[in-house]
Amino acid sequence: MTFRTPMIAAAAVMFSTSLLAQNAPKLKIGLMLPYTGTYASLGNAIENGFKLYLSEQGNKFSGREVEFFKVDDESDPSKATDNVNKLVKRDNVDVLIGSVHSGVAMAMAKVAKDNGTLLIVPNAGADAVTGPMCAPNIFRTSFSNWQPGYAMGNVMAAKGLKKVVTITWKYAAGDESVRGFKEGFEKGGGSVVKELSLPFPNVEFQALLTEIAATKPDAVYTFFAGGGAVKFVKDYAAAGLKKAIPLYGAGFITDGTLDAQGEAAEGMYTTLHYADSLGTARDNAFRLAYAKSFKMQPDVYAVQGYDAAQVLAIGLKAVKGDLSKKAEFAAAVEKEKVDSPRGAFTISKAHNPVQDIYLRQVVGKENKLVGIASKALADPARGCKS
């Protein structure tokens, strides 16, 4: 009978592992995203992407069933600390996923850094999240505001443009996107002759469009997203500026907004870490699955939500579902290559994606791939001491 002993032992191990998985507590995930206001569509796309990846894993992470807790952050930084504490202190979530608005994400990062809760940022590009606020338990699956801006600065300088006006909302995302753009553009010999802004989420653009027309730059660089992006692009064209002064931007201006922008966006060049026509097997499969699940086409926000779930899965697999092992979780994520629909990317020591930034052009209702603006672009992570 001794020849059966290894089989019995193996069966016992399998049974005990299965029992552990069955008895593992639910993984509590707090979704702190905008579900109303300017960025509502972005929040919904991120949640959809996250849940799509989870469904592909049988609705479990490392054998643990998932329970979601949701808070509408309203893209309001003044409410952010209270909102995140509802999830952390009231609901005792294991993981925070959020947010879109950079000011909100900064408040989330502070709370996460102070109490050690795992935070995965699926959009907000605030440079400080993976700069001075960087921590072993804070990760981002989107971009830093610097990345698309810097890449477009390189593109526009290479096109021979010399004098550019910038326009954005006056908040962290807009300011940092413009700074990244200026760094790349000035490095290539260009000059930003005027920086225009208005408070978030104000969309009264007319006075600033008049100022652009009077300045007569070679081109305009812009950062807007969501509903504000729709109105700006339409107002820009309606003011007669589209043909006279080319409009360029970080890709958020045309991502998820092309249906509403219509002809006004046609031909516009943008830079981002995703495009609608990558044509890879991985992206094609993702787009098909997303369309089947949600009856709409995915955008960059859906990809970022999907990859937030992927990063969580990578770390949880390494620690066998035990989130108390923060160092092991971080080491696994830093070592892994994330198989994203955008193209494979890695996570830097500061926990920001090192990724290709694409140059896209609006053709019809798609952000068509033109080429790679910056290959494997890493954010400089200035101020990160992690």
Helices and strands as residue ranges (DSSP letters): G 2-4, H 5-23, E 27-33, H 40-56, E 60-61, E 64-72, H 77-85, I 86-90, E 95-97, H 102-115, E 118-121, G 127-130, E 138-140, H 146-158, E 163-169, H 172-187, E 191-198, H 206-215, E 219-223, H 226-238, E 247-250, G 251-253, H 258-261, G 262-265, E 269-272, H 281-294, H 300-318, H 326-335, E 337-338, E 345-347, E 353-363, E 366-377
